[in-house]
Amino acid sequence: MNLSDLSVTQIVVGIAVVAVMMAAGIAVWVSMRKRRTEKLRAQFGGAEYTRAVKEGGGRREAEAVLHKRADRVQSFHIQPLSPGDRARFIEAWRRVQARFVDGPEGAVTEADQLLGEVMSTRGYPVSDFEQRAADISVDHPLVLENYRSAHEIAVRQTQGQVSTEDLRKAMIHYRTLFDELVGEPERARAKAAS
């Protein structure tokens, strides 16, 4: 069969079928892309997703970075704290909080160091802050902004640019991540029971 044997109607129908198939393919592709974006936004939180897009230069680049983060953290051997480690860290946090009254600057520094110890004990590599924040963003996106805020205050503290109120806020921010990292098995048990 050659082209001259086809009627105009058959050609138009053929073109229409091809156009509909192309439109359906594009719709499926757009839907898959949107679903991928929504999944990453849910996994990392809106603030971290937006930060990644801003820093990465665009949605596609940011999503590639976020996927690499997730793959990186998946390769770690993250583990819950043993009851002994949990008790030791909780007691250490109580001591850090008690020292805040007489020495808020030192307490903020100690809180940051204690979080590094908790992360290391759990199995997170403890390198520079940005890498720690990226690693934490995979499993703990809801407290990541608190961690970033606390760290920013701690950096300003070294430059003498913070008030006692700023240091108090840093301790509260550090506390949210501490609670998340140390209290994880209790939340897992509560979810399993419900």
N, C-alpha and C positions, 0 to 999 in steps of 0.2 A: 504494500500500500504506500502510495506516495502522497505528498502534500496536496497535489492538484486533485486527488480523488476525494478529499475531505470537503464537506460543505462549510460555509461560513459559520453556521450554527455549531458544528462540531469543533471548529477551531476556537470559537468563543468559549464554548463549554470547557474545552481542554485548558485554555488559558485561565479560566475562572477556577478550575480545580487546582491548578498549580498555584495560583495566587492564594487560595484558601489554605492549601497545605503549607505554604511559606508563612502565612499569617499565624497559623496554628503553631508552627515550629518556633516562631519568634515569641509568641505568647508563652509557650512552655519554657523557653530559655529565660525570659524576663521573670516568670514566676519562680523558677529555680534560683535565679540570682537573688530575688527578693527574699525567698525563704532562707537562703544562706546568710544574707545580711541580718535578717531577724534573729536567726539562731546565734550568730556571733554577738549581736547586740544584747541578747538575753544572757549569754554565757559570760560576757565580760562587763556587762553593765553599760548603760548609755554614755556615762561620762568617759569611761575608758575607751569605748568604741570611737567616740567623737575625738578624743585626744589622739588616738591612733590615726584617724583620718587626717587630722590637722598636721600631725608630725610626719605622716607618710606621704603626703602630697596627693592623696586621693583615696577613694573607696577601695579600688582594686588592690593598690599597694598595701593599704592598711589591713585589709582582710588577709592578704598573704602573710603579713607579719603576725597577725593574731593566730592564724593557723600554725605558723612555726612555733609560736609561744606554747600553744597547747601541745604540740608534738614534743617540744623540749621537756615540758613538765611531765608529760606522760612517761618519759624515759627515766624519770627520777624514781627512787624507791621511797615515796612519801608514806610515812607510817604514823599511826596515832602514838601519843606519848604513853609510856608505861605509867601505871599508877604512882610509882615512886618518883619518876621525873615530873609528872603532873603536880604532885604535892610539893616537890622541891621548887618548881617554878612559881606556884601560887604563893608559897611562903616568900620567895625572893621578891615577887611583885608587891606583897604587903610591906616588906622592908623598904622598897623603893618609894612607895606611896608615903610611908611614914617619914622618910627623909625629905620629902617635898617641902614640908612646913619650914624646916630650918635651912634648906639648901635647894631651892627649886631648879637652879641651873644644873647642878650635879645629878639631881633626880631624873631630869629629862634625858641627860646623857646615859645614865644607867638604864633607864627604860628602853632606850634604843638598843643598847648593848644586850639587854635581857631578851628582847625580841629576836635579835640575831641568834642568840643561843637556842631559843625555842625553835626557830626555823631550822637551824642546823641539826638539832636533835630529831626533828620531824623528818629530815632528809632533804631539805631544800639547800642548794649550794648558797653560801653566803658570800657574795662578791660585792660589787659596787651597788649603791642604792637603786639605780635605775633597773639593773638586772633583777635585784630582789623584788622590786615593785612589779616588774613584768611577770616574774614567776608567780608571785602571790596573786596577780590578777586572774590567773586561770582558775584557781580553786576558791578564791575569796574576793570576788569582785565588789561585793557590797561594802566592804570595809577598806577598800584600796584608797579611796579619796581621803579617808581619815588618816591613813598611813602617810600619804603624800603631804597632807597638811601638817601633820606632826613633824615630819622630816624637814619641811620648809621652815618651820619655826625653829627647829634645832639648828639649822644652818644659819639662820639670822641671829640666833643666840651667840654663836661663835664670833659674830661681828658686833656684838653688843647692841643689837637693834630690836630687843624684845622686852616686853613688860612682864611682870609676874602673871598677869591675866593671860598673856599669850602662852606662857609656860604651862599654866593650868589647862588651857585648851589642848596643848600638845599632849599632856598626860592623859586627858580624856580620850583624845584620838588614838594614842598608843594603846590605851586600855581596850578599845573596841577590837583592835587586831589581836591583842593578847587573849582576850576572851574567846575570840573565834578560833585561834590556834590551839589553845589549851583546853577549851571546852567541847571540842568537836565530837568525841565519842558519846557524850551525853546527848547531844542533838541527834546523833545517828540512832541511838537506842530509843529516843522519844519518837522519832519518825517510824521506826520499825514497830513500835507498840501501837501506833495509831492506824 
